Amino acid sequence: MRKKIFVILFSIIWITGILCGCGKGTTAGVEAEPTATPQATALLEETPSPTPMPEPTATPEPETEQQTDLHPFSDILGYEDYHVTVEEGMPHIWRFYAEIDGETQCIAEAFGFRDLPDAYSTDLDGDGITEFIANCEYGDGAERVFIYRTHDGAIEEGYIHIDGYYLETKYSMDTMGPVGNIAEKYDSQENIFIITGPSIHNEEETVTITLSFDDQEFFKFTPYNS
């Protein structure tokens, strides 16, 4: 009887051990999936996304020296407010504008191959109103002087006019002939007009004439039509 009870208890203990061993084996064989720690999760959430760089903006170009130097005069023909336009090409053409009787009008112009006009604003006749003198250059090399003034309320354009007879008899200079043979220039330092050209007797010899604005007989003016 005791032997039978012992066999039964041993069997129960043996079965229980097997069952417990199987349970441990199953649990140990399964790999636990890693879980993110609270700290790691917080770092992922707080990491900012890259901020795009701002697009570069164009910096306004400063006023060029040419634009500044185009306004060197306090007034032109008595007009304090004026503006200048430039036509690119060769030669350059500069036109000076002012407002007259409520309308914008061209009051003077210059042309040449320089970066800036070779022009001057000065009171040639002493009447208190400035004249505008422009040394101009043509494509064939000829140099001419143009003078702008106000006369009886109107704007006039003037030029140097010396006839061939005067040149031949007094200065032995050739007549105007081809425009490239004669060069005119206003000298602002001496306040005189200088004319150079070939002699009628020797083309290799240069003859020079100087005039002041007081020599009115050699300056002709006509109404300026811009």
Beta strands, then each sheet from edge to edge (+ up, - down):
strand 1: 82-87
strand 2: 92-100
strand 3: 103-112
strand 4: 118-122
strand 5: 131-137
strand 6: 143-151
strand 7: 154-160
strand 8: 183-187
strand 9: 192-198
strand 10: 206-211
strand 11: 219-223
sheet 1: 1+ 2- 3+
sheet 2: 4+ 5- 6+ 7- 11+
sheet 3: 8+ 9- 10+
end
